[in-house]
Amino acid sequence: MKKIEAVIFDWAGTTVDYGCFAPVQAFMEVFKSFGIEPTMAETRKPMGMLKRDHIHTMMDMPRISRLWKEKYGRGYTEEDIDALYAQFEEKLMSILDQFADPKPHVLDTVAALRDMGLKIGSTTGYTDEMMAVVTRVAADKGYAPDCWYSPNAVENYGRPYPFMLFKNLETLGVHSVHNAVKIGDTVSDILEGKNAGVVSIGVVRGSSEMGLTEEEFNHLCDDDKAAAINKVTKTFRDAGADYVIQDLSELIPLIKTLDEQ
């Protein structure tokens, strides 16, 4: 029996939506509509979390918290979070179908994994309603995992909790957490994998952590590309990633190496 039985992928920034721009665009526009202008770094820092938790985390950031108090004369309430999230969800749903194309190497890599007898699962920070759009478009483009779970399936305990991963392992019939790998493009993804006890892998190019479009990355000079790659790699390593790969073309050789250990 092969050591690795299943590969569990994240979605935006990992298998679809190069650079993970759909939620970032929606988060930034919603905060601006409430009179707060978050930075790109602030917006991307909680990426991978359940989206309502993401908003909560942003609101707790010192600069955003201060700006909110200056504008509204008080700290935020849960009702404020609800209002932000409702507008975010509406905005995201209106653009999601434009950000669900598979990233480079996804289709070939998934086909190769299946040829090797591996099962394909997935977790996400999106809700079931959002995933209905993403999975439809991705499937039309050729990518459909064997199963997927959102935080809705685990009482909204999204990343970094490991429960979505456990649901995948149960559905796919994986013998042990040691027989699965999790691949993602955010610190939350890495922590999800570590908390589940699976092999946790970060993917660099096209990641939310890098935050560049494919065109922007390709136009960088070699030194700037190396600097961007090294920065993301260090972030994933510092978060506890077991392995870091440049893109999904490096996954098959890594799986074969893991099988030989």
C-alpha positions in Angstrom: 0.0 0.0 0.0 1.3 3.4 -0.9 2.0 5.7 2.0 0.0 8.6 0.5 -3.6 7.7 -0.2 -5.2 11.2 -0.6 -4.3 14.7 -1.5 -6.4 17.5 0.0 -6.3 20.8 -1.8 -7.4 24.2 -0.9 -9.3 26.2 -3.5 -8.7 29.9 -4.2 -5.0 30.6 -4.6 -4.2 26.9 -4.7 -6.2 25.2 -7.4 -8.2 28.1 -8.8 -8.0 32.0 -8.8 -4.3 32.7 -9.3 -3.3 35.1 -6.6 -6.6 34.6 -4.7 -8.1 37.9 -5.8 -11.9 37.3 -5.6 -12.2 37.5 -1.7 -9.5 40.2 -1.5 -11.3 42.5 -3.9 -14.6 41.9 -2.0 -13.1 42.5 1.5 -11.4 45.7 0.5 -14.4 47.2 -1.2 -16.7 46.3 1.7 -14.4 47.9 4.3 -14.1 51.0 2.1 -17.9 51.3 1.9 -17.8 51.5 5.7 -15.2 54.3 5.6 -12.2 52.1 6.4 -9.4 51.6 3.9 -7.5 48.4 4.8 -4.1 47.8 3.3 -3.4 44.8 1.1 -1.3 43.2 3.8 -4.1 43.6 6.4 -6.6 42.2 4.0 -4.6 39.2 3.1 -3.2 38.3 6.5 -6.2 36.2 7.6 -6.7 34.6 4.2 -7.9 31.0 4.3 -10.2 31.5 7.3 -13.9 31.2 7.3 -14.9 34.6 5.8 -16.8 35.9 8.8 -13.9 35.0 11.0 -11.7 36.8 8.5 -13.7 40.0 9.0 -13.5 39.6 12.7 -9.7 39.2 12.6 -9.4 42.3 10.4 -11.5 44.3 12.8 -9.2 43.3 15.7 -6.2 44.6 13.9 -4.8 47.7 15.8 -4.9 50.1 12.9 -8.3 49.1 11.7 -9.7 49.0 15.2 -8.4 52.6 15.8 -9.8 53.8 12.5 -13.2 52.3 13.3 -13.3 54.0 16.7 -12.3 57.3 15.2 -15.1 57.1 12.6 -17.9 55.7 14.7 -16.9 56.8 18.3 -17.0 53.3 19.6 -15.6 49.8 19.2 -17.2 47.4 16.8 -20.1 45.1 17.7 -21.3 41.7 16.4 -24.0 43.6 14.5 -21.2 45.5 12.7 -19.6 42.2 11.8 -22.9 40.9 10.5 -23.4 44.0 8.4 -19.9 43.8 6.9 -20.3 40.1 6.2 -23.7 40.5 4.6 -22.3 43.1 2.2 -19.1 41.0 1.6 -21.1 37.9 0.8 -23.3 39.8 -1.7 -20.2 41.3 -3.4 -18.3 38.1 -3.5 -21.2 36.1 -5.0 -21.5 38.7 -7.8 -17.9 38.1 -8.9 -17.0 34.5 -8.0 -17.7 33.1 -11.4 -14.9 35.3 -12.8 -12.3 33.8 -10.4 -12.7 30.1 -10.6 -10.5 29.1 -13.5 -8.0 26.3 -12.6 -4.4 27.5 -12.0 -1.5 26.2 -14.2 -0.6 22.5 -13.7 -3.8 21.7 -11.7 -5.5 19.6 -14.4 -2.4 17.7 -15.3 -1.4 17.1 -11.7 -4.8 15.9 -10.6 -4.9 13.5 -13.6 -1.5 12.2 -12.7 -2.5 11.7 -9.0 -5.6 9.8 -10.0 -3.5 7.6 -12.4 -1.4 6.8 -9.3 -4.5 5.7 -7.5 -4.7 8.7 -5.2 -8.0 10.3 -4.0 -8.6 14.0 -4.3 -10.3 16.0 -1.5 -10.6 19.7 -0.7 -11.3 22.2 2.0 -12.1 25.9 1.7 -12.8 29.1 3.5 -15.8 29.7 1.3 -19.3 28.8 2.3 -21.5 26.1 0.6 -23.3 28.8 -1.3 -20.0 30.3 -2.6 -18.7 26.8 -3.4 -21.8 26.1 -5.5 -20.5 28.8 -7.9 -16.8 27.9 -7.7 -17.2 24.1 -8.1 -19.6 24.6 -11.1 -17.2 26.8 -13.0 -14.1 24.7 -12.1 -15.9 21.6 -13.2 -16.7 23.2 -16.5 -13.0 23.9 -16.9 -12.0 20.4 -16.0 -11.3 20.3 -12.3 -13.6 18.4 -9.8 -12.2 16.8 -6.6 -13.8 13.6 -5.3 -15.2 15.5 -2.4 -15.1 18.9 -0.7 -16.1 20.4 2.6 -16.6 24.0 3.7 -16.9 25.3 7.3 -20.7 24.8 6.9 -20.1 21.1 7.2 -18.4 21.3 10.6 -20.6 23.8 12.4 -18.5 26.7 11.0 -15.3 25.6 12.6 -13.1 26.7 9.7 -9.3 26.9 9.6 -7.1 26.6 11.4 -9.4 23.9 13.0 -8.8 20.5 11.4 -12.4 19.3 11.1 -12.9 19.9 7.4 -9.8 17.8 6.8 -11.1 15.0 9.0 -14.4 15.0 7.0 -12.4 14.5 3.8 -10.4 11.6 5.3 -13.6 10.0 6.5 -15.3 10.3 3.2 -12.3 9.2 1.2 -11.6 6.2 3.5 -8.0 7.2 4.3 -6.5 4.8 6.8 -4.5 7.3 8.8 -3.7 11.0 8.9 -0.2 9.9 8.0 -1.5 8.8 4.6 -2.7 12.2 3.5 -1.2 15.5 2.5 -2.8 19.0 2.6 -1.8 21.6 0.1 -2.6 25.3 0.5 -1.5 28.9 -0.2 -2.0 30.6 3.2 -0.8 30.3 6.7 -4.3 29.2 7.7 -3.9 26.3 5.3 -0.6 25.3 6.8 -2.0 25.4 10.3 -5.0 23.4 9.2 -2.8 20.6 7.9 -0.5 20.7 11.0 -3.5 20.6 13.4 -4.9 17.6 11.5 -1.6 15.7 11.6 -1.3 15.3 7.9 1.7 16.3 5.8 1.3 20.1 5.3 2.5 21.6 2.1 2.6 25.3 1.0 2.4 26.3 -2.7 4.1 29.5 -3.6 3.3 30.8 -7.1 -0.2 32.1 -7.5 -0.7 32.0 -3.7 -2.6 34.5 -1.7 0.5 34.9 0.4 2.4 36.2 -2.7 -0.6 38.3 -3.8 0.4 38.8 -7.5 -1.4 38.0 -10.7 0.2 35.6 -13.1 1.1 38.5 -15.4 2.5 40.6 -12.5 4.7 37.7 -11.4 5.9 36.9 -14.9 6.9 40.5 -15.5 9.2 40.6 -12.4 12.9 40.5 -13.0 14.7 37.4 -11.8 16.0 38.9 -8.6 12.5 40.2 -7.7 11.0 36.8 -8.5 13.5 35.1 -6.2 12.9 37.6 -3.4 9.1 37.1 -3.7 9.5 33.3 -3.7 11.9 33.4 -0.7 9.6 35.6 1.3 6.6 33.3 0.9 8.6 30.2 1.4 9.9 31.6 4.7 6.4 32.5 5.8 5.2 28.9 5.1 8.2 27.4 6.8 7.8 29.6 9.9 4.1 28.5 10.1 5.3 24.9 10.2 5.0 23.7 6.7 6.5 20.3 6.2 7.3 21.1 2.6 7.0 24.1 0.3 6.7 23.7 -3.5 6.9 26.4 -6.2 3.8 25.2 -8.1 1.8 22.0 -8.5 4.1 20.7 -11.1 6.4 19.8 -8.2 3.8 17.8 -6.3 4.1 14.4 -8.1 7.8 14.1 -7.5 7.2 15.0 -3.8 4.5 12.4 -3.4 6.8 9.8 -4.9 9.5 10.8 -2.5 7.1 10.5 0.4 6.0 7.1 -0.7 9.6 5.9 -0.6 10.2 7.1 3.0 
